[in-house]
Amino acid sequence: MKAHDIPYILSLIILIFSVIVIIFRGKKIDVKDQKTTWFLKASPIISVMALIITTFSIYSAYKLQLKEDEAALNSITREPNEINRFINEEKHVVLDSLRLRGVKLENIESRLKKTQAITGQGKNSLDQSRILIKNTQEEINKILSYNDVIEYNQVTNQLDLISKGYLTSGNTNTFAFTCPHDTSSESLDLHLKFYDSNLVNEIAFIYVDIVQQSNNKETPYSLLYRQTYKPQKNINNFAIKNYLKSPNTVLSVGYFLRSEMGKSSPRFEKVSCRSPNWKLSDKPKDKTSLNLLYQGDQLATPKKSKSFVEGITVKINSIDFLNNKAAMRISIGGHYEDFFIKVGEDKQTVLTNRDTYIIFTILNRISTEDSPNSRIANYHISIYKLD
């Protein structure tokens, strides 16, 4: 029994007692006993007093309940955002917590309606409860929209295979994704949308990882985070800890097809995003500190590859004569990068396959001969390896 329940009980006893008195008086019982006669004569006064006490007691009880409900609302308002909690706990746990909060708020709202009707107070608290109910439902809907996580033990073999190496171009035209630039929030909301929703049926899982790069030759990469998710049609949503607040971090988001999972080097369709506060230099400050592996001029025709030292391959994918540029691919082992390079442009890229290579490419000339077979690109390439 709560403290504010006592006035209700006392008021009820007095009220019942008063009704009995009125009934007895209404029967006009002739009682010679002076005490009884006095009591019956005083019954109207007792009834009025009981009514006043009852009204005051009920009013006080609702005022007390209002304070309790206001305190409960303030406590809920101070609760941390469940989205931040979601990145560390299972989806169903956070949803259960939010639904429990929703039920609690609906009960508070119901009591506040009665309080306002009886006392005329509590309008602000009632409005606050309705806002919190709305916000809670929005949080529930948002978490429901997030992709389900695939637990590590369900994809252990696939992840072990991926860790040994995969093929990727570092870009894709199968989905839309915008790199986040938030360096202050505790969590990141990531959104991926497939251009062809039917592709979802062919995907083994969506893969997200974050690595931090350093100048340490022994451990140039540190894995900060990785997770696999079940793909879904329409928008794919993920909430992760904001590792991009740290410098020199790279976020990779993409997917592996089911058909790639049996291969020794499965293809990873992905996009990568650097942290906004990137501090590492892509260009070596002093070329003399690098070990020159190859340097020379080359001619290449579209769709043909040229192999160099250490398994480095350059391929001209296509040549655009109108804009004087060529689409090129540079690869080391299973890692490669596609890019456009214009005449006279200096292109540098960094690829990793156990060691780090710095590759400088300058496209000097694109042939303008009419014969498609004679369309060639003349480029100069310098290949370095870090000491």
C-alpha positions as CSV (number, residue, x, y, z in Angstrom):
1,M,0.0,0.0,0.0
2,K,1.4,3.4,-1.0
3,A,1.1,6.5,1.3
4,H,-1.3,8.3,-1.0
5,D,-3.7,5.3,-0.8
6,I,-4.5,6.0,2.8
7,P,-6.6,9.2,2.1
8,Y,-8.7,7.2,-0.4
9,I,-9.4,4.5,2.2
10,L,-10.2,7.0,5.0
11,S,-12.4,9.0,2.7
12,L,-14.3,5.8,1.6
13,I,-14.9,4.8,5.2
14,I,-16.2,8.3,6.2
15,L,-18.4,8.4,3.1
16,I,-19.9,5.0,3.7
17,F,-20.5,6.0,7.3
18,S,-22.2,9.2,6.2
19,V,-24.5,7.4,3.8
20,I,-25.6,5.0,6.6
21,V,-26.3,7.9,8.8
22,I,-28.5,9.6,6.1
23,I,-30.4,6.4,5.5
24,F,-31.1,6.0,9.2
25,R,-32.2,9.6,9.5
26,G,-34.4,9.1,6.4
27,K,-36.2,6.3,8.1
28,K,-37.1,8.7,10.9
29,I,-36.5,6.1,13.6
30,D,-37.8,7.3,16.9
31,V,-34.8,6.7,19.2
32,K,-35.2,7.7,22.9
33,D,-31.5,7.4,23.5
34,Q,-30.1,10.9,23.7
35,K,-26.8,9.9,22.2
36,T,-28.4,8.4,19.2
37,T,-30.8,11.3,18.8
38,W,-27.8,13.7,18.9
39,F,-26.0,11.6,16.4
40,L,-28.9,11.6,13.9
41,K,-29.4,15.3,14.3
42,A,-25.7,15.8,13.5
43,S,-25.7,13.5,10.5
44,P,-26.1,16.3,7.9
45,I,-23.1,18.1,9.4
46,I,-21.1,14.9,9.4
47,S,-22.0,14.2,5.8
48,V,-20.9,17.6,4.7
49,M,-17.7,17.3,6.6
50,A,-17.1,13.8,5.1
51,L,-17.7,15.3,1.6
52,I,-15.2,18.1,2.3
53,I,-12.6,15.7,3.7
54,T,-13.1,13.2,0.9
55,T,-12.7,15.9,-1.7
56,F,-9.6,17.3,0.0
57,S,-8.1,13.8,0.4
58,I,-8.6,12.9,-3.2
59,Y,-7.2,16.3,-4.3
60,S,-4.1,15.8,-2.1
61,A,-3.7,12.2,-3.3
62,Y,-3.7,13.3,-7.0
63,K,-1.2,16.1,-6.2
64,L,1.1,13.6,-4.6
65,Q,0.7,11.3,-7.6
66,L,1.5,14.2,-9.9
67,K,4.8,14.8,-8.1
68,E,5.7,11.1,-8.5
69,D,4.8,11.1,-12.2
70,E,6.8,14.3,-12.8
71,A,9.8,12.7,-11.1
72,A,9.4,9.5,-13.2
73,L,9.2,11.6,-16.4
74,N,12.4,13.5,-15.5
75,S,14.1,10.3,-14.8
76,I,13.1,8.9,-18.2
77,T,14.2,12.1,-19.9
78,R,17.7,11.7,-18.4
79,E,18.1,8.2,-19.7
80,P,20.8,7.8,-22.3
81,N,19.9,7.4,-26.0
82,E,19.1,3.8,-26.7
83,I,20.8,4.0,-30.1
84,N,24.2,4.4,-28.3
85,R,23.3,1.4,-26.2
86,F,22.3,-0.6,-29.2
87,I,25.8,-0.7,-30.6
88,N,26.9,-2.6,-27.6
89,E,23.9,-4.9,-26.9
90,E,21.7,-7.2,-28.8
91,K,18.8,-5.8,-30.8
92,H,16.1,-7.7,-28.9
93,V,17.4,-6.6,-25.5
94,V,17.3,-2.9,-26.4
95,L,13.8,-3.3,-28.0
96,D,12.5,-5.0,-24.9
97,S,13.8,-2.1,-22.8
98,L,12.2,0.5,-25.1
99,R,8.8,-1.3,-25.1
100,L,8.9,-1.5,-21.3
101,R,9.5,2.2,-21.2
102,G,6.6,2.8,-23.6
103,V,4.2,0.9,-21.3
104,K,5.4,2.8,-18.3
105,L,4.9,6.1,-20.1
106,E,1.4,5.2,-21.3
107,N,0.5,4.4,-17.6
108,I,1.9,7.8,-16.6
109,E,-0.1,9.5,-19.3
110,S,-3.3,7.8,-18.2
111,R,-2.8,9.0,-14.6
112,L,-1.9,12.5,-15.7
113,K,-5.1,12.8,-17.6
114,K,-7.1,12.0,-14.4
115,T,-4.9,14.4,-12.4
116,Q,-5.5,17.2,-14.8
117,A,-9.3,16.5,-14.9
118,I,-9.5,16.6,-11.1
119,T,-6.9,19.2,-10.1
120,G,-6.6,21.2,-13.2
121,Q,-2.8,20.8,-13.0
122,G,-0.2,18.7,-14.8
123,K,-0.8,19.9,-18.4
124,N,3.0,20.4,-19.0
125,S,3.7,17.0,-17.6
126,L,1.0,15.4,-19.8
127,D,2.5,17.1,-22.9
128,Q,5.9,15.9,-21.8
129,S,4.7,12.3,-21.5
130,R,3.1,12.4,-25.0
131,I,6.4,13.7,-26.5
132,L,8.3,10.9,-24.7
133,I,5.9,8.3,-25.9
134,K,6.3,9.5,-29.5
135,N,10.1,9.6,-29.2
136,T,10.2,6.1,-27.7
137,Q,8.1,4.7,-30.6
138,E,10.5,6.5,-33.1
139,E,13.5,4.8,-31.4
140,I,11.7,1.5,-31.6
141,N,11.0,2.0,-35.3
142,K,14.6,3.1,-35.9
143,I,16.1,0.1,-34.2
144,L,13.7,-2.2,-36.1
145,S,15.0,-0.8,-39.3
146,Y,18.6,-1.8,-38.5
147,N,19.9,-4.9,-40.2
148,D,20.1,-8.0,-38.1
149,V,23.6,-9.0,-37.0
150,I,25.0,-12.4,-38.1
151,E,26.9,-13.8,-35.1
152,Y,30.5,-14.6,-35.6
153,N,30.1,-18.3,-34.9
154,Q,27.7,-18.5,-37.9
155,V,30.3,-17.2,-40.4
156,T,33.6,-18.3,-38.8
157,N,34.9,-20.2,-41.8
158,Q,33.9,-17.3,-44.2
159,L,35.7,-14.7,-42.0
160,D,38.8,-16.9,-41.7
161,L,38.8,-17.1,-45.5
162,I,38.4,-13.3,-45.9
163,S,41.2,-12.6,-43.4
164,K,43.6,-14.5,-45.7
165,G,42.9,-12.2,-48.6
166,Y,40.2,-11.0,-51.0
167,L,39.8,-9.3,-54.4
168,T,38.4,-5.7,-54.4
169,S,38.5,-2.6,-56.5
170,G,37.7,-0.3,-53.6
171,N,34.6,1.0,-55.4
172,T,31.3,-0.4,-56.7
173,N,28.3,0.6,-58.8
174,T,25.9,-1.8,-57.2
175,F,24.9,0.3,-54.2
176,A,24.7,3.8,-53.0
177,F,26.6,4.8,-49.8
178,T,27.6,8.2,-48.4
179,C,30.7,8.4,-46.3
180,P,30.1,9.8,-42.8
181,H,32.0,12.9,-41.7
182,D,30.9,13.0,-38.1
183,T,33.8,13.3,-35.6
184,S,31.9,14.2,-32.5
185,S,29.0,11.7,-32.0
186,E,29.5,8.5,-30.0
187,S,27.9,6.4,-32.8
188,L,27.5,6.4,-36.5
189,D,24.4,5.7,-38.6
190,L,25.4,4.1,-41.9
191,H,22.9,3.7,-44.8
192,L,23.4,1.5,-47.8
193,K,20.9,1.1,-50.7
194,F,21.2,-1.5,-53.5
195,Y,20.3,-0.3,-56.9
196,D,18.9,-3.7,-57.7
197,S,16.9,-5.1,-54.8
198,N,17.1,-8.6,-56.4
199,L,20.8,-8.7,-55.6
200,V,20.0,-9.2,-52.0
201,N,19.0,-12.8,-52.7
202,E,22.6,-13.5,-53.9
203,I,24.4,-11.9,-51.0
204,A,26.0,-14.1,-48.3
205,F,26.3,-11.1,-45.9
206,I,27.1,-7.5,-45.7
207,Y,30.6,-6.8,-44.2
208,V,31.7,-3.7,-42.3
209,D,35.1,-3.2,-40.9
210,I,37.3,-0.3,-39.6
211,V,41.0,-0.4,-39.6
212,Q,43.6,2.1,-38.4
213,Q,46.7,2.7,-40.4
214,S,50.1,3.7,-39.1
215,N,53.7,4.2,-40.3
216,N,54.7,1.1,-38.3
217,K,56.2,-1.2,-40.9
218,E,55.6,-4.3,-38.7
219,T,51.9,-3.6,-38.1
220,P,50.7,-1.0,-40.6
221,Y,47.1,-1.9,-40.0
222,S,45.1,-2.5,-36.8
223,L,41.6,-3.9,-37.0
224,L,39.3,-1.9,-34.7
225,Y,35.9,-3.3,-35.7
226,R,34.3,-5.8,-38.0
227,Q,30.7,-7.2,-38.2
228,T,28.6,-9.1,-40.6
229,Y,24.9,-8.4,-41.3
230,K,22.0,-9.9,-43.0
231,P,21.2,-8.0,-46.2
232,Q,17.7,-6.5,-46.6
233,K,15.9,-4.8,-49.5
234,N,15.4,-1.1,-49.6
235,I,17.6,0.7,-47.1
236,N,20.2,-1.2,-45.1
237,N,20.9,0.5,-41.8
238,F,23.8,0.0,-39.3
239,A,24.6,1.7,-36.1
240,I,28.3,1.3,-35.0
241,K,30.7,3.0,-32.6
242,N,32.2,6.1,-34.1
243,Y,35.8,4.9,-34.6
244,L,36.2,7.6,-37.2
245,K,36.8,10.0,-34.4
246,S,40.3,8.5,-34.2
247,P,42.8,9.7,-36.9
248,N,43.9,7.5,-39.8
249,T,41.0,5.2,-39.7
250,V,39.4,3.6,-42.8
251,L,35.8,2.4,-42.9
252,S,34.9,-0.3,-45.5
253,V,31.3,-1.2,-46.2
254,G,30.2,-3.8,-48.8
255,Y,29.2,-7.4,-49.4
256,F,30.3,-10.8,-50.5
257,L,28.2,-12.9,-52.8
258,R,27.3,-16.5,-51.9
259,S,29.0,-17.7,-55.1
260,E,32.3,-16.1,-54.0
261,M,32.4,-17.9,-50.6
262,G,33.9,-21.1,-52.0
263,K,36.8,-19.3,-53.7
264,S,40.3,-18.8,-52.1
265,S,40.1,-15.1,-52.7
266,P,36.5,-14.0,-52.8
267,R,35.6,-10.7,-54.3
268,F,34.5,-7.9,-51.9
269,E,32.3,-5.3,-53.5
270,K,32.9,-2.3,-51.2
271,V,33.4,1.4,-50.8
272,S,36.0,2.8,-48.3
273,C,35.9,6.0,-46.3
274,R,38.8,7.7,-44.6
275,S,38.3,9.4,-41.2
276,P,38.0,13.2,-41.6
277,N,41.0,13.8,-39.5
278,W,43.4,11.8,-41.7
279,K,47.0,12.7,-40.8
280,L,49.1,10.2,-42.7
281,S,50.7,11.5,-45.9
282,D,50.0,9.5,-49.1
283,K,53.1,10.8,-50.6
284,P,56.6,9.9,-49.3
285,K,58.4,13.0,-48.0
286,D,61.7,11.7,-49.2
287,K,61.9,9.4,-52.2
288,T,65.5,8.5,-51.3
289,S,64.1,6.5,-48.4
290,L,62.3,4.2,-50.8
291,N,63.7,1.3,-52.7
292,L,63.2,1.7,-56.5
293,L,62.0,-1.5,-58.0
294,Y,61.2,-0.4,-61.6
295,Q,61.1,2.7,-63.7
296,G,60.4,3.1,-67.4
297,D,58.0,4.1,-70.2
298,Q,55.3,1.7,-71.4
299,L,52.8,1.4,-74.2
300,A,49.5,-0.3,-73.5
301,T,46.4,-1.1,-75.5
302,P,42.9,-1.4,-74.0
303,K,42.1,-4.7,-72.2
304,K,45.7,-5.8,-72.2
305,S,47.8,-6.1,-69.0
306,K,51.5,-5.4,-68.4
307,S,53.1,-7.2,-65.5
308,F,56.0,-5.8,-63.6
309,V,58.1,-6.8,-60.6
310,E,56.6,-8.3,-57.4
311,G,53.4,-9.3,-59.2
312,I,52.4,-5.7,-60.0
313,T,50.2,-5.4,-63.0
314,V,49.0,-2.4,-65.0
315,K,46.0,-2.6,-67.3
316,I,44.4,0.0,-69.5
317,N,40.7,-0.8,-69.3
318,S,39.5,1.9,-71.8
319,I,40.7,5.0,-73.5
320,D,38.5,8.1,-74.0
321,F,39.9,10.0,-77.0
322,L,37.5,13.0,-76.7
323,N,38.6,13.8,-73.2
324,N,42.2,12.6,-73.4
325,K,42.0,10.2,-70.5
326,A,42.3,6.5,-69.9
327,A,40.7,4.2,-67.4
328,M,43.5,2.2,-65.7
329,R,43.9,-0.5,-63.2
330,I,46.9,-1.2,-61.0
331,S,47.0,-4.3,-59.0
332,I,49.2,-6.2,-56.5
333,G,48.2,-9.8,-55.9
334,G,44.5,-9.7,-55.2
335,H,44.3,-6.0,-54.4
336,Y,43.7,-3.4,-57.1
337,E,42.5,0.1,-57.7
338,D,40.7,1.5,-60.7
339,F,41.0,5.2,-61.6
340,F,40.9,7.7,-64.5
341,I,44.1,9.5,-65.5
342,K,44.3,12.4,-67.9
343,V,47.2,13.3,-70.2
344,G,50.0,14.9,-68.3
345,E,48.4,14.0,-64.9
346,D,50.5,12.6,-62.1
347,K,48.7,9.7,-60.4
348,Q,49.9,8.1,-57.2
349,T,48.4,5.2,-55.4
350,V,49.3,3.0,-52.4
351,L,48.5,-0.7,-52.5
352,T,49.2,-3.3,-49.9
353,N,50.1,-7.0,-50.1
354,R,52.2,-7.8,-47.0
355,D,54.5,-4.8,-47.9
356,T,53.6,-1.3,-49.0
357,Y,54.3,-0.1,-52.5
358,I,54.2,3.4,-53.8
359,I,53.3,3.7,-57.5
360,F,53.7,6.8,-59.6
361,T,52.1,6.9,-63.0
362,I,52.2,9.6,-65.6
363,L,50.1,9.3,-68.8
364,N,52.2,11.1,-71.5
365,R,50.2,10.6,-74.6
366,I,47.1,8.9,-76.1
367,S,47.3,7.9,-79.7
368,T,44.8,9.5,-82.1
369,E,45.2,7.0,-84.9
370,D,41.9,5.9,-86.5
371,S,42.4,2.1,-86.1
372,P,40.9,0.9,-82.8
373,N,43.6,-1.7,-82.6
374,S,46.3,0.9,-82.7
375,R,44.9,3.0,-80.0
376,I,47.6,3.0,-77.4
377,A,48.4,4.8,-74.2
378,N,52.0,5.9,-73.5
379,Y,52.7,6.1,-69.8
380,H,55.7,6.4,-67.5
381,I,55.7,4.3,-64.3
382,S,57.9,4.3,-61.2
383,I,57.5,1.6,-58.6
384,Y,58.9,1.9,-55.1
385,K,58.9,-0.3,-52.1
386,L,59.2,1.0,-48.5
387,D,62.4,0.0,-46.9
